[in-house]
Amino acid sequence: MRGMTVWRAHYILSQSVFLVVLLISQQGNAHPQCLDYKPPFQPPEPLLFCKEYAKFGCCDLDRDNQISQHFYQIMDYFDQTGFLACGKYIRSILCQECSPYAAHLYDAEDANTPMRELPGLCGNYCQDFWLHCRYTLSLLINNNQTYAIEEDRSKFCKYLELKDPEYCYPNVLSNAELNANLGDVKADPEGCIQLCLEEVANGLRNPVAMVHANDGTHRFFVAEQLGYVWTYLANGSRIDRPFLNLTRAVLTSPWAGDERGFLCIALHPRFTTVKKAYVYYSVSVKKQEKIRISEFLVSDSDMNMLDHSSERTLLEVEEPASNHNGGQLLFGSDGYLYIFIGDGGKAGDPFGKFGNSQNKSTLLGKVLRIDVDNNDYGAPYSVPSDNPFVGETDARPEIYAYGVRNMWRCSIDRGDPVSGQGHGRMLCGDVGQNKYEEVDLIQKGGNYGWRAKEGFSCYDKKLCANSSLNDMLPIFAYPHKIGKSVTGGYIYRGCQMPNLNGLYVFGDFMSGRLMSLKENPDTGKWSYKEICMGADKTCSFPKLINSYYKYIISFGEDEAGELYFLATGAASATARAGVVYKIVDPSRRAPPGKCSFKPTPVNIKGKLIHFSPKEEYVINKKPSTTAIPKPKPTKPSVTPRPRVQHTTPRRVPPATTGHPSTPHPRALSTRPPSLTTPRPPYWTTSPKTTTKTQTGRPGKRGRGKPRRKGERRGRPRAGTVRLVSADGQKDRGRVEIFARGEWGTVCDDMFNIQAAAVVCRQMGFAVALRVAKRAELGAGDIAVRILLDDVECEGTERTLLHCKHPKLGKNNCSHDEDVGVVCGHYEHAVE
């Protein structure tokens, strides 16, 4: 008789005959959502009872059968006349559990509040129900205490009515706006696809790559530019020991925009049996910068760690400049390893008569294909016999395609899960020079045109006019008014978001735009749509957010085919501002149980660090009908990192022509431009963070602007810090802390970048660039005491006093060891 106990929470009934309604719905604030707080779905099998929701709703066939059984149990109490009079009401009310708007009808959009026993009815419908079948209420909810209100129409409908004329039943069925394109991907009036995100990892330092093992464990591995690779388990926790640590060998720097570093990792496609990993990183050999491709073996004693002593160099290529390092490794569907190398750097590929990219005697500006199987003895790799330039005079046999500038992030299409269409295709983003960014479909022997062409247009007019060029045109190109550094992505082939199947999702590092392409299978043409963050109502589901850090570094795919992207708020290899986001379609999900999997157990050595999200979930945001107040001058402020919110930029239609912009050597500029978007009234809404919004230009103060921490009138608060420099610079200097009523210095013993991050955050800066030791930024006067020594911070503390340290004033150092720090904002993160 109960039939809905899995889905509902009971109201508290008073001992009197009066029933108190505890919840009143907010009008006009609903979205398609089921009683399990997730999006609706298309049932895999047609429903037989609640047939009106057979195409899209919140019930599968099993639930439909349970509702049917509940209905007939109730109808056993009726004779034929009662069945005819009340059956239609009872059936309709019970089937609203299957409605795409079930959560709103049951007041269940918030998991923290009690849910209705029955769906909310419209006033007129409730009165008709009362008039004909009011005595069935106790049968519907199996509660005899409702007898008292069955005789009072006012109390009866007060209990059942939903005070929302648009979303109450049955009006919700006849609302054309609510039911238009139900279950399709949402788009705003300008056609921008509205998606949401889930934060799955944070605190990373320029996360450059994400790969999975394809071994049933559903682990994924995230590489940082510094040279660390971390292991994440299917439950979201991270193993505290790195999968790989190449920080001593990797050539990079904390300078924002440095393109050198650890750039990619690829695991052998048969990783379960061939336990090998391949890495691509920058290195300095006798002061000569090179890129190195190496092979590692998995440790015999730990499946979550590579054997660092097993490194075997496969290939090294000299880099004439520090930019355009390429940086992609992947295994194709043919089992061969593909390597994507940049054109050598500088600007315009100025090397030789035609540039490196058109010169097949060099590996720069090329896509390589090599065979790394059966290489345990002898040469580290072999060249596939069907490589296109094998046997060609003066051509390197490893070359698979050429004429590329600086391909950044490529992927292999898994193929349509039903038809297999598209399987094995390789798509890449190729970073442009002055005007255009492009997306290419890589084909054997293809010439992709650089430096003759940039996108669809000529770059070197003389080379472009050469009739023998025979170059491959991109499938899409966009001008620099949309973005200046493409980050290639993936074609979605996962299970959880069926609407996204076949959608190529990519982004732009500089503008922070998320974009998509969809192929027309009949014409082979690709159509473009921008991706926006859904509004609060659209993304109001558990764990979802609708903002992200601007600098989109990379994309990734997990073992199940779900799609992620990696971004940062400060483009520095030492800034812990990197986040991994999962892309979520809130309009439709797969049927329950279809995408479930049981990961293969993982043997853990070391500790697990459980994931703790930092962003505020949309569902937890408190609604506001008033404008966000401006910060008061007396309150401290920290400049936030750039973040893309659900308020989207004015979109410029993609085109193949555009105005020239200032040349830049490649993608990661050392001075990223400001957002192309007007800033929303606030950046960060998380109650966990101490940052507040500061209007005006980051790092500057004028009249009416909030003070930074430590700029308090009167006596400073204990733990307040200041940076003291001889030339008065605000972003660097000797660290001094206020404690016990006096200012004092801090010794550099054990003081690291995490401690510097605590100081810089207090001073209103987003990132700590470096630690200056041995009084590099000035020593304190003899009259100034040394207050702190041996400071150990994790980087999340509020002040240095919250870090580990000996007793205040106790030290074994002198002012010659006074520590200093250099701080920066996201757009000034260069010393």
Buried (B, 14 or more C-beta within 10 A) or exposed (E): EEBBEEBBBEBEBEEEBEBEBEBEBBEEBBBBBBBBBBBBBBBEEEBEBBEEBBEBBBBBBEBBBBBBEBBEEBBEEBEEEBBEBBBEBBBBBBBBBBBBBBBBBBBBBBEEEBBBBBBBBBBEBBBEBBEBBBBBBBBBBBBEBBEBBBEBBEBBBBBBBBBBEBBBBEBBEEBEEBBEEBBEBBBBEEEBBBBBBBBBBBBBBBBBBBBBBBBBBBBBBBBBBBBBBBBBBBEBBBBEBBBBBBBEBBBBBBBBBBBBBBBBBBBBBBBEEEBBBBBBBBBEEEEEBBBBBBBBBBBEEBBBBBBBEBBEEBBBBEBBBBBBBBBBBBBBBEEBBBBBBBBBBBBBBBBEEBBBBBBBEBBBBBBBBBBBBEBEEEEBBBBBEEBBBBEEEEBBBBBBBBBBBBBBBBBBBBBBEEEEEBEEBBBBBBBBBBBBBBBBBBBEEBBBBBBBBBBBBBBBEEBBEEEEBEBBBBBBBBBBBBBBBBBBBBBBBBBBBBBBBBBBBBBBBBBBBBBBBBBEEEEEEBEBBBBBBBBBBBBBBEBBBBBBBBBBBBBBBBBBBBBBBBBBBBBBBBBBBBBBBBBBBBBBBBBBEEBEEEBEEBEBEEEEEEBEBBBBBBBBBEEEEEEEEEBEEEEBBBBBBBBBBBBBBEBBEBEBEBEEBEEBBBBBBBEBEEBBBEBBEBBBBBEEBBBBBBEEEBBEBEEEBBBBBBBBEEEBEEBBBBBBBEEEEBBBBBBBBBBEEEBBBBBBBBBBBBBBBBBBBBBBBBBBBBBBBEBBBBBBEEEBBBBBBBBBBEBBBEBBBEBEBEEBBEBEBEBEBBBBBBBBBBBBBBE
